[in-house]
Amino acid sequence: MTDTTAVTTSIVVDAPVDRAFSVFTDDMASWWPPEHHILQGPLASMVFEPKVGGHVYDVGTDGSECRWARVLAYEPPNRIVFSWDISLGWQIETDPGK
C-alpha cells in the first residue's frame, strides 16, 4: 500500500486573472528564484510547455536540461496542474507512478 499526500496552495495576486496566469506560465523566470534549481551549472532559462503532457524544465548555460514537472491540466486562464518530479533527496523521479 502506498500513502500519498497532496500539497495544494493558493495565492491571491493583485492582477487580472489572464495576466497572473500568463506570468506564472510564460514568464516563470521573472518570479522563480534563479538559484533554486538542481542543474550542475548556472541556470540560463526556465521552460513551461503549455499543454497537457508538456514539461516544465530548467536549461543550464551549458545547454543541459532538468525536467522537473509534467503538465497534468492546462485550462488557461483558470487552472493549471503539474506534477512535482523531484524526490525528497533532490533527485529527478523518472517513474511517474511514484
SULJO-V990326 format. One record per residue. N is the residue number from 0. RES is the residue in one small letter. OMEGA is omega as a letter, one per 20 degrees, with the letter a starting at -180 (none if undefined). NEAR is the number of other ideal C-beta (glycine too) atoms within 10 Angstrom. Layout:
n | res | omega | near
N | RES | OMEGA | NEAR
N | RES | OMEGA | NEAR
This chain:
n | res | omega | near
0 | m | a | 2
1 | t | r | 5
2 | d | r | 4
3 | t | r | 5
4 | t | r | 4
5 | a | r | 4
6 | v | a | 5
7 | t | r | 5
8 | t | r | 4
9 | s | a | 4
10 | i | r | 6
11 | v | r | 6
12 | v | a | 11
13 | d | a | 5
14 | a | r | 11
15 | p | a | 10
16 | v | a | 11
17 | d | a | 11
18 | r | a | 11
19 | a | r | 15
20 | f | a | 17
21 | s | r | 14
22 | v | a | 14
23 | f | a | 17
24 | t | a | 19
25 | d | a | 12
26 | d | a | 12
27 | m | a | 15
28 | a | r | 15
29 | s | a | 9
30 | w | a | 9
31 | w | r | 14
32 | p | a | 8
33 | p | r | 12
34 | e | a | 7
35 | h | r | 8
36 | h | r | 18
37 | i | r | 11
38 | l | r | 16
39 | q | a | 9
40 | g | a | 11
41 | p | r | 11
42 | l | r | 18
43 | a | a | 15
44 | s | r | 12
45 | m | a | 17
46 | v | r | 14
47 | f | r | 20
48 | e | a | 16
49 | p | r | 11
50 | k | r | 9
51 | v | a | 13
52 | g | r | 9
53 | g | a | 17
54 | h | r | 17
55 | v | a | 20
56 | y | r | 20
57 | d | r | 22
58 | v | r | 16
59 | g | r | 16
60 | t | r | 11
61 | d | r | 10
62 | g | r | 8
63 | s | a | 12
64 | e | r | 12
65 | c | r | 17
66 | r | a | 14
67 | w | r | 19
68 | a | r | 17
69 | r | r | 18
70 | v | a | 19
71 | l | r | 12
72 | a | a | 9
73 | y | a | 17
74 | e | a | 10
75 | p | j | 13
76 | p | a | 14
77 | n | a | 8
78 | r | r | 9
79 | i | r | 16
80 | v | r | 13
81 | f | r | 18
82 | s | r | 14
83 | w | a | 11
84 | d | r | 20
85 | i | a | 14
86 | s | r | 12
87 | l | r | 6
88 | g | a | 6
89 | w | r | 7
90 | q | r | 10
91 | i | r | 12
92 | e | a | 15
93 | t | r | 9
94 | d | a | 7
95 | p | r | 8
96 | g | a | 5
97 | k | none | 9
